Amino acid sequence: MKTQEQQILNIVVNSIEAAGYSPYAQLTGYMATGNAAYITRQFGARKLVQSISPAVIRGYLASHVKTA
């Protein structure tokens, strides 16, 4: 069962993808800088991402690591 934060993160990820961006890259930028401008405003994603704990976002990023 997904937690509420994980459900919100799913909305944010889908919004980023719908806007044509990489969720991994955008969330990495957001985590590195704390600047919500990395997240699209589409579907309220920018506001929603601020309600997610950094641990949940780090978990997402860790599970989607890009390897060269």
FENWOJO-V332391 format. One record per residue. N is the residue number from 1. PSI is psi as a letter, one per 40 degrees, with the letter a starting at -180 (* if undefined). OMEGA is omega as a letter, one per 40 degrees, with the letter a starting at -180 (none if undefined). Layout:
N:PSI:OMEGA
N:PSI:OMEGA
This chain:
1:h:a
2:i:i
3:i:i
4:d:i
5:d:i
6:d:i
7:d:i
8:d:i
9:d:i
10:d:i
11:d:i
12:d:a
13:d:i
14:d:i
15:d:i
16:d:i
17:d:i
18:d:i
19:e:i
20:e:a
21:i:i
22:h:i
23:d:i
24:d:a
25:d:a
26:d:i
27:d:i
28:d:i
29:d:i
30:d:a
31:d:a
32:d:a
33:d:a
34:e:a
35:h:a
36:e:i
37:e:i
38:e:a
39:h:i
40:i:i
41:e:a
42:h:i
43:f:i
44:e:a
45:d:a
46:d:i
47:d:a
48:d:a
49:d:a
50:e:i
51:e:a
52:h:i
53:i:i
54:d:a
55:d:i
56:d:i
57:d:i
58:d:i
59:d:i
60:d:a
61:d:a
62:d:a
63:e:a
64:f:a
65:h:i
66:h:i
67:i:a
68:*:none
